[in-house]
């Protein structure tokens, strides 16, 4: 890597406002002293999960939020998937209101999870495999090169393009 990764460059790589990097640091989810590509994904996951409002719950955007108990669990589950050899471009992190987050690595596992576990329940699917494959130069993790070359299963993926699945920067305000 050419140089040290700064919080500002990490925010740029994550396509998010710097406030999300600061929040991840304040929550102890990342360490500014040793930032890497894994932290890009951690901040992206934080930005998505922190903004979720589950059906039946009300929360004003201006209301101060406390740390959800499950937030570190979701971010750490994403970190584990980053280094897992079975992670593919189709890997999805499933977040549910009242369940431990689950990772599925293939379209078949994803379909089985929807049929067996989700049914008609509400869940959020975070496209980790796509996000890992899209990490910019200088931020790659060991799996990035493997995932960046689409294989037959990835070409058939029905997920939205990674650019459409990231949280909006303006939501940090």
ZIQUIJO-V166821 format. One record per residue. N is the residue number from 1. PHI is phi in whole degrees, 0 to 359 (* if undefined). Layout:
# ZIQUIJO-V166821
n | phi
N | PHI
N | PHI
This chain:
# ZIQUIJO-V166821
n | phi
1 | *
2 | 291
3 | 210
4 | 288
5 | 276
6 | 261
7 | 303
8 | 293
9 | 290
10 | 296
11 | 298
12 | 296
13 | 297
14 | 279
15 | 60
16 | 227
17 | 290
18 | 299
19 | 300
20 | 289
21 | 294
22 | 297
23 | 296
24 | 297
25 | 293
26 | 300
27 | 276
28 | 78
29 | 275
30 | 222
31 | 242
32 | 298
33 | 286
34 | 215
35 | 279
36 | 210
37 | 299
38 | 300
39 | 290
40 | 300
41 | 295
42 | 301
43 | 291
44 | 298
45 | 296
46 | 303
47 | 298
48 | 288
49 | 292
50 | 296
51 | 266
52 | 293
53 | 236
54 | 282
55 | 307
56 | 92
57 | 254
58 | 245
59 | 204
60 | 286
61 | 297
62 | 274
63 | 289
64 | 292
65 | 251
66 | 263
67 | 294
68 | 292
69 | 303
70 | 279
71 | 302
72 | 298
73 | 297
74 | 295
75 | 297
76 | 290
77 | 296
78 | 297
79 | 300
80 | 297
81 | 293
82 | 300
83 | 265
84 | 284
85 | 295
86 | 271
87 | 294
88 | 236
89 | 296
90 | 269
91 | 295
92 | 231
93 | 260
94 | 265
95 | 243
96 | 235
97 | 298
98 | 235
99 | 227
100 | 293
101 | 298
102 | 233
103 | 248
104 | 245
105 | 252
106 | 226
107 | 297
108 | 294
109 | 298
110 | 298
111 | 298
112 | 297
113 | 296
114 | 298
115 | 290
116 | 280
117 | 249
118 | 289
119 | 56
120 | 257
121 | 281
122 | 272
123 | 210
124 | 241
125 | 256
126 | 261
127 | 281
128 | 302
129 | 302
130 | 294
131 | 296
132 | 296
133 | 297
134 | 266
135 | 302
136 | 288
137 | 307
138 | 92
139 | 239
140 | 299
141 | 252
142 | 309
143 | 282
144 | 301
145 | 297
146 | 296
147 | 275
148 | 290
149 | 266
150 | 296
151 | 262
152 | 304
153 | 294
154 | 292
155 | 296
156 | 267
157 | 299
158 | 257
159 | 289
160 | 292
161 | 302
162 | 302
163 | 295
164 | 275
165 | 256
166 | 274
167 | 293
168 | 283
169 | 302
170 | 294
171 | 289
172 | 284
173 | 287
